Amino acid sequence: MQTIRMALKSIKGNKIRAILTMLGIIIGVASVIVMVAIGQGSTKTVQDQIGSLGTNVLTVRITGSDVTFKEKDANQLEKVGGVSATAPTVSGRITAKNGQTNTQVSMTGTTSSYLDVRNLKLQSGRFIADLDNDNHSKVAVLGSDTAQTLFGLADPVGESVLVNGTSYKVVGVLKSIGSSLGTSGDSTIIVPLSTGQRLAATVNIESVYVKVKNENMMNFTTSLMERTMRTLVGDADNYSVSSPEDLKETAASVNNTMTMMLGGSAAISLIVGGIGIMNIMLVSVSERTKEIGIRKAIGAKRGNILLQFLLEAMMLSSLGGIIGVGLGVISAQLFTLATGTAVAYSIPVIVMSFVFSLFVGVVFGVFPANKASRLDPIQALRYE
């Protein structure tokens, strides 16, 4: 108890030095907590966005540049066991204009089943019909952002927009679905597949969204889909079949790697903070050499001296760790308020950061504590 009191007295006697000594630990712990919270928050956000696209929807993409895959080939996928509907698509970037207002948005050419397969809702009007596709009709369904940009608060249904300079009749407006994987789902125009192929200057299908009847049969249906695609296009390098779980795992893997890198970089400052503690403790040993000599002369054992200096280092690092945890949590909240980005706290990471800060104090406090405990009392008393 006496040793603890003496350690506390020494820290209180040099408050500015103690604060500067703890600064490295505080910054290190706070940085680790903030970086990991941001990384895990991003992972959760991406996974939620992927989940919102539908947990029973497979995405078949044509990846081979020289592969021919037309609408009749895409229709074959609807015959695969376990499939309830398919929606072939082509995409591109187009310029949409109404009066003096124009905007660059993504274009999706697709069929009537797209609305159900992608679980979209209409705000007003109707969606693309099979007859529109058969007749190559120049009709369009606007995403909510596109509608607001071009028409403001007015209802655009029945009005016309210029798509790459050609007039298209607006037949519907979609309800907002927000952003997904960094791309706004509301800044878009949907046209019939045949019309979209003309706008994209291709006769091929780029991707097919496949709705599976039973969510529990996703893996089995995926295997059947891959077998069918192998029959249709041959080499597996020419296509990909992905499920929401695949996308979630990929996103989580990428985000976890980035989180580890950021957290590791932030943890380096903990090591730097530990070196700062060792440096200050060595200075403290030099300044208090005479005090150490007096204590040894009146009977203090080597273990008492070692414990005192080790406790000082541990107190500095643990106090820095506590302040760092508080600062990290507050900083993460401020980041959320400033950017609107979600964060996710990890209790194990917070506890581990504090324990690591304590460990750093012990490791870097041992050397100066050991040096103090080995001082010869006679030489220490003569020290000026």
Secondary structure, DSSP 8 states (H G I E B T S, - for coil): -HHHHHHHHHHHHTHHHHHHHHHHHHHHHHHHHHHHHHHHHHHHHHHHHHHHT-TTEEEEEE--TT----HHHHHHGGGSTTEEEEEEEEEEEEEEEETTEEEEEEEEEE-TTHHHHTT--EEEE----HHHHHTT--EEEE-HHHHHHHHTTS--TT-EEEETTEEEEEEEEE----EETTEESSSEEEEEHHHHHHHTT-SS--EEEEEES-GGGHHHHHHHHHHHHHHHH-SGGGEEEE-HHHHHHHHHHHHHHHHHHHHHHHHHHHHHHHHHHHHHHHHHHHHTHHHHHHHHHTT--HHHHHHHHHHHHHHHHHHHHHHHHHHHHHHHHHHHHHH-------HHHHHHHHHHHHHHHHHHHHHHHHHHHT--HHHHHH--
